[in-house]
Structures are given as C-alpha cells and as structure tokens.
Amino acid sequence: MGFISVIPAILAIVLSFITRNTVVSLAVACIVGTLCAGQGIFGFPTLLQNSLGTTSFSWVMLLNTFIGILVAYFQKTGAIQGFSQKVHEKNLSRKGAQLMAWILGIFIYFSDSFSPLFVGSVMRSITDKAKVSREKLAYIADSTSAPVSVLMPITGWAAYLMGLALGVGCIETTEDAASLFLHAIPFNFYPIFAVLFVGLIATGIVKDFGPMKKAEKRAVEEGKVIRDGATPLIGKELTEMQPYPGIRQRVFLNFILPVLVIISIALGTYIAFDSAKTMEAFLFVVIIMTISMMIQGIPFKEVMNTLTDGVKGAIPAVMLLALAYAVNELSSEMGTANYIISLTENFLTPHMLPAIIFLVASIMAFATGSSWGTFAICMPIALPLAFSFTDNQMSLLIVASFAAVAGGGVFGDHCSPLSDTTVLSSTGAASDHIDHVKTQLPYALVCGGLALIAYFVIGIFFI
C-alpha cells in the first residue's frame, strides 16, 4: 500500500512520545491503520482477534505471566529480599551495581524475554539503593538481552537465523548454516558494540549523555530513581509485595535453585530437541515452587493470592504487548516491509550491500517492533541477493550480509517503543516505558552508527 503502509507505525511512535501513553497511542494507531486499510469500523476488533490468536503471542503472554508469578513467589518467600540483602552488605557503589546488572544480563543469555525481566526484578532494589535511575537499569537489561542472545550459537535466535539461511545458495545442510552463523559472529557489529558500550557506560569510561545524563543526575542529587509523574510499567502487586511473616529466607532454595532449574531445562531441551523449552521450564518451576512454599509453611490460600498478584502484576506489560502485536500484524497486512525494501533497490551494489541491508533491517524492525519478523522478511531477500554477486559461492559478502540482517533487526527492535523486549525491559526495571525508550535511544544510535560505518568499511575495502 506504499507510504500508507507506514502510517500506523509512525503514528504509534510519534503519539507515544507526545502523550507518554503507549497503550492509547498503539490503540489509536491500530484504529487509524484499519481505516486506512479499508477494513471499516469493525477492523480493529478483527485485527485484535487475528493478531492475538496466534502461537507467538500466546507464548510471550504465557511466558510473561509465568515470570510475573515467579517474581511474586521470589518476593513472598523473601528470596529476592534475601539475595538483595547479601548484596547490600557489600555496599556496592553505583559503578558496582551497574556492573553487576551488566554481568547478570550477559549470564542469562538463553532467553531475551526472561533476561530483562529477571535482571530488572533482581537488581531493582540494589540499584535503587545505589541511586541508579530505573531508566539506566532498563537500558542495561535491554542491552544485555537480545544483543547477547543473537551472538550465542546455542539459543533460539541462532536456530531461527540458521533456519532462514538453510537452502539458500550453497547453504545446503544444517552444518553449512551453523558454520555461516559462527563466521558471522565477529561481523555482527551492533550487538557486539551494544554489549561493550554498556560496560563502558557502567564503568564510567564513557560518561552518560543525553536524557540518560539528566535521569542519572536526578537519581544521584534528588534520590529519585524515577521522575515525578512517571508511570512504572509494572503492577503495584509486584513492586509493593512483602515476604510472608515469619518465613525463613532460603535464598538458595527459593531463588538460586529455581533459576538454575530453568537454565538447565532451557539448555537441556535445546541440546536434545534443537528447541529451548523456556516457557515449559517456567511452568515446571512455578508448579514446584507452589508445592515448596506450602511445605515451608505458607498457607495454600496465601500461595494462591500470591500467584494471582503475580498475574495482575504482569497485566500492564501484556496489554502493551497485545497492542504492539496488533500493530505488527497490521504492518504485515499493509506491506510495510515491502515498501521499505522497494525504496532501496536502486542503491544495491556489492560494496554497499551489507550497509544497505543493515539500514533497511534497522528501519523495518523499528517500524514494526519485531526483530524476528524482520529476519523472516529480510533474510530470504538479502542472502539470495548477496549470492547473486558471488556466483553462489561462500564469501565475506555472504557472511557480512547475514550478520547485517541479524544486527540490523536487533538495532531497530532495540530503538522501537513497539518492541516486546523494550517493553519487558521497562517492566523488569519498573521504569516508565517512554522514559526508557528516550534515554536508551541515543546510546543505541551511537552503537548503530558505528555498526553502519563498520559495514561501509567492510564493503568498500574488503569486498
């Protein structure tokens, strides 16, 4: 539908920044988009029905819900408070708290959905005490989720990208696809730069700038980790929950062990079945912890109330994710991706290809809020195009083009207020969502700009 196809995404993003109400902005974008698409006044409910009745949305909704329940369990058993207390006893400085969040985010790499929620929930009281703004915590959690996941060869991201490359050009077997992924890691510039940049910011080697500098100054000088009037993207059921009276704080049993079980199941199922059963791992641990809490003396009614509070606490993020999925579905129906690609066809040459692919993937992911959707659309176009310049032979152009799709998708997704990982990072850190987007954007643009320059250099001097 040409330029009309980008109107919903543009409207959602612009209204989000103007109104600071992402839910209303996304709803307005969906209604206007369905009218532009000629679907009439009943187009919006039909869009919701089609976009939310999918396996992908059900998965992320259930995962987010189970994580909300687990966080509630962690707090009701005093596990998070106990873990935080042990860290508090070490009197971490602002630098130490940020570095700990950075390392924790890198360690929990197997799921980009779990990582920001886990890091934010665990580190929130620690960074609050160290007077680190919630915006900074959300940024750290966000920049160590998808960027790390897309670099690791044993994640769902890797399997997905390999699957998209399989059967293209001379990539005939899973071994060929795995080899391409491994060779592309050093050329996946944006995720590498993004993760390293967090470390530089956390250590103070690179000083805070832009809106983040203002947020950090507020936190340090006024002790306000969120600005006045901000709306944290998490229910009060989770932020204000207290441990059950008289419960013994068993940090290993009620916190460390469940996390280890989740990691073990996710990695074990990936190795055994080539698919990490992350959501199933959370469900299993929720069931086990429900039983464990009752054995520890918490009444069944209290456990069920805690479970319900966990679900309630996840609702703000689920609502936002639902509308974001609707905008993504609408963009797909209107051909947003095809329109963006058509604008760049005249610029494609072997030397410019990696940089152009990175730029197109970035814009597409930003407009749709979906890196995986971007991968699915861009990879089948970018790789055959690259192979056409190399007579179907593996070369640096193929490797760089593959990496450019992966990195561009993560970069655009990282900047977009419509992205599920951006939403989940705001949720985990209990940050205002638009405040998180505004403070993270300049840092992401720096890393994205450096990545774009790197692809230009690769194309001009080595291809």
N, C-alpha and C positions, 0 to 999 in steps of 0.2 A: 504493500500500500504506500510505498515511497515515504516521504517525510512524515505523513500522518502516523506511520507505524511507531515513530519515536516519541510522539506527543505524550502518551501515558507515562513513560519512564521519566521524561523531562519534567512533567507536571508533578509527579510524585516527589522527585528530588528537590525541585525548587520550593514546593509548598512545605516540605519537611524543614527546610532551613528557615523559611519565613515564619511559619506558625509554631515550630518546635513541637508539633503534634504529629508524629509519624503515622499513627493509626488513621486519623482523619485524612491526612494527605494521601495515603495509599487508597483509601476508600473513594475519595474524590477522583483520583487518577483512574481507578477501575471503572467508575460510572461514566466519566467523560470518554474513556477509551472504548467502552462498549457502544456508546452512542456514535462515536466516530467510525467504528467498525460496522455500523448499520444493524446492530443487534437489538435496538429498541429499548424500551424502558424495563423490560424483563431480562435484559442481557446480563446485568450484574449478578443476580442470584444464580442464573445459569452458569456464569463464569465461576462463581464460588463452588458450585456443585461439581463442575468438571475438574477444577484445579485442586480441590481439597480431597476429592475421592480418588486419590492416587496412592500408589505404594510408597512413593518417595516422601510425600507429605506425612502419611501415616507413620513412616519410620522416624522422621525427625520430630514429629509431635510426641510419639511414644518415648523416644529417647530423652527428649527434654523433660517429659513428665516423670520418668523414672529417675532422672538425675535430680529433679526437684524433691522427690520423695527421699532419695539418699541423703541429700543435703539436710533435709529436715531430721532424718534419723541421726546423722552425724551430730547435729546440734542438740537433739533431745537426749542423746546418751552422753553429752558433754565431750565428745571426741574432738570436734574441731576446737572447742574452747581449751581442751587439754593440750592439744598439739600447739595451738597458738601460745598458750602459757609457757610451754617449754621453750618456744622461740623467743617470747618476750623476756624470759630470764637471761637471754644472751644479749639483751639490749641492742638489737640491730639498729644501725644507723639508717638514714634514708637510702644511702647507697646500698647497704647490705640487704635491706628489704626488697629493693628493686632487683638486685642481682639474684636473690633467692627466687623471686617470681619468674625471672627470665630462665633460670636453670630448671625450675619445676615445669615450665611450659615446654621446654625442649625435651624433657624426660617423658612427658605424657604426649607422645607424638602419634600414637596409633589411631587417634580419632580427633579430627578437627572440631567435632561437635562437643565432645566431652572435655577436651583440653581447656578451652576458655572458661567454661562453667566451673570446672574443678579448680583451676588456678585462681580465678576470681573469688570463689567461695572460701577457699582455704587461706588465701593471703589477705583477704579484705581487712580483718581486724588487725593484722600485723602491719599492713601499710597505713591503715588509719592511725595507729599509734605512732608510726614514724612520720606522720604528716605528709604522706604521699597522696596526691589527689586521686580520686576514683577514675578520672579521665586517664591518668598515667597508668593505673593498674589495668584498665580496659585495653589500652594500647599495647601493653606488654603481653597480655593474654592473647590478644588478637594476632600480634606479630609472631607469636610462637605456636600458632595452631596450624592453619593451612600452609603457611610458608615452610614449616618443618615437615608436615605430612607429605607435601608434594616432592620433597627431596629424598624421602626414605623409600627404599625399594620393597619394603615389606608392609605396605599399607594399602588400603582400599584405593587410594588415589593412584598409586603405582599400577595396580592391577587394571584400573579403569583406563588409564592412559595407554598402557601396553595393549589392551584390548582394542582400542581405537586405531592403533598403528598396525595391528596384525592384518596381513593380507594386502597391504599397500606396498607397491613397488617390489623390492626384493626382500621385504619382511614377511617371510613365509611361515615361520614357526614361532612358538612362544619363546623359544631361546633367542631368536632374532629380535623379537620385541623387547625382551628383558635386556639384551645387550645394548639396544638403542637407548633404553631408559637410563642405564648405568653410564653410558658415554655422554648422555645429555646433561647429567647432574652438574658438572662444572660449568656448563653454559646456561644453566637455569638461573640467570643473574638476579632477577628480582627477589626470589625467596632467600637467596644467599645474602644479598645486601640488606634485606629487611631484618633478618635474624641478627646479623652482625651489628646493624645500626641500633637495635635495642640494647645490645651490650655496651655500645659506645655511649649511648644516652644514659644508661643506668650507672655507669662508672663515672660519668661526668666528663669524659674525654671530649664528647660533643655536648655543648650546653643546650638546654632547652630553648626553643624559639617559637614564635608564632603564638597561637591561642594556648598551647600547652604551657608556655612560659608564664602566662597570666594565671592559668589554673594552678600551677605549682607555687607561684608566689602567694596566691590566696590561701593555699593549704598550709604553707610554712608560716606566713605572717599572721593570718587570722584563725588558723586551726580549722578551717572549713574545707573538708575533703570533697564536698560537692557545693556548687554555688547556691546562693539563695534563690528559691523558686524552681530549682531543678526537680525533675521527676525521675527518680531511680527506676530502671526497667526491671523491677522485681517486686513481688508481693511482700507486704509487711509481715506476712506469716513466716517468711524465712529470715528476714533481717532482724526481727524482734523476738525470735523464739529463744526460750531459756531451757537449760537442762532440767530433766526430771528431778525433783527434790530428793536428795539423799543418794542419787545414782553415783556409783564409783566410776571415775574417769579411767576407762581402759582404752588408752589411745591405740594400742596395737590391735586389740580385738575388734574395736568398733570403728576404726579408721584405716589404719595401715593394711590390715589383713583384707578387708573388702576391696580396697584399691588394688592390691596385689592379685586378688582373685579375678577381678575384672580384666586386668592386663594379661594375666595368664590365659584366660578363656579367649580373649580377643586375638592374641598372638597365636595361641594353640590352634584355634579354628582356622586362622589364616594359613598356617603351615599345612594343616591337614586337609582343608577343603578349598584353599585359594580364596576364601571369603571370611573376613573377620566378623564374627557374630557379636558385634558390640552391643546391640540392643538386647539380645538374648542374655548376654553377660550381666547387664544391669538388672534385668528382670530376675535372674537367678539370685543375685546378691540382695535384692530387695526382699525376696522371699526368705532367704537365710537370715537376714538381719531382723525381719519381723519376728521370727521364732526366737532368735538370740535375745532380743530386747525383752520379750516376755519371760524368758529363762532368768534374765538378770533382775527381774522383779518389777518391771514396768507393766501395769495392768493392760489387759487387752484393749479396753476402751481408749486408754491414753495412746496406745500404739496406733490405733485406727484414726484417732483425731490428728496425730502427728502425720500419718500418711495423707489424710485429707488436706492438711495445711500445706504439705509439700506440693500436692496437685494445684492448690489455689495459688501458691507462690509462683508456679510455672505459667499461669494463665496469661499474664501480660506479654510474655515473650511468644507464647503460642498464638495469641491474637495477631501480633505483628508479623509472625512468620506466615500465618494463613493469608494475610493480605499481600505480603511480598510474593508468595507463590502465585496468587491470582494475577498480579501484575506481570510476573514472568510468563504465565500461560497466555495472557493477552498479547504480550510482545511476540511470543512464538506464533500465535494465530495471525497477527498482522504483518509478520515477516520483517521484524526489526533487524534481525541478524543479516538477512539477505540484502537489505537496503544499505547497511553499514559496509558490507563487503563490496557491494557494487560501486561505492564511492572511491574505492582504492584500486580498482582493476588496472587503470591506466598507469599506475606508479610501480607496478611489479616488475622488477628485474632481478637476476640472481644476486647482485651485490646489495640490493635494497630489501630483498625478500625477508630476511629474519627481522629486521627493524620494523618493516611494514606489518608483518604478521603479529609481532608483539603489540604494536599500536592498535591494530584492529581488534585483537583479542581483548585488550585492555578496555577499549571503548564499549565493546559488546558486553563484557562482564559488568562494567559499571552501569550500563543502561538496564541490564536485566537482573543484576544482583546474583547471578549464578555462574560460578566458575565451571562447574561440571557441564552445564548447558552450553557454555562457550566452547569447552573442549569438544563436545559432541558435534557442534556445528563447524568449528574451525579446523579440527584435525583432518577430517575427510577432504577438506579443500586444500589446506596448507601442504600436507605431505605429498599428495599426488602432483601438486604444482612444483614443489621442490624436486621431486624425482624427474619431472619432465625436463628440468635443466641439467640433469646428470645422467641421462640415458638409463634410468632405473638402477644406477649404481649407488652404493652407500658412500657418503662423503660428509665433509664438515657442514655443507649446506643443509643436508638432511637432519643432522644432529642438532644444529642451531635452530632450524625451523621447528623441530619437535619441542625443543626447550622453550622457544619463543611463545608457542601456544600455551604451554603449561604455565610459564611465568606471567604472561600477559593476562591469562584468566585469573590468576591469583591476585595480581596487582589491581585489576579493575574491580574485582569482588571485594578486595580489601578497602577500597575507597568508597564503595557504594553503601548508602544507608539502607538499601533494599536487601543486602546480603544476609544470609542466615548466620554466618559466623560473626559478622559485625553485630548482629542482634544478640547473639549468645554471649559475646564478649561484654556488651553493655549489661546483660543480665547477671553474669557471674560477678562482675565488679560492682553491681548495684549502682551503675552510673546512668546519668541522663543520656539517652541514646544519641541525640543530635550533638550534645556536647562531646561525646566520644568521637563521632564522625568528624566534627570540626577540628578537634585537637589532633587527631591522627592523620588527617589528610595531608598537611604539609610534610610530615615525616615520610608518608608513603610516596608522595610526589618526588621527594628527593631521591629515594631509592629507585623509583620508576624511571626518573630522568637519567640516573646513572646507568640503569639497565639498558635503556634505549640507546644511549651513547655507546655502550659496550657492543650492542648488536650492529650499530653502524660501523664501528671499528672492525669487527669480525668480518662484516660483509665487504668492506672496501679493501682491506689489507690481506685477508686470508681466504677469500672465496673468489 
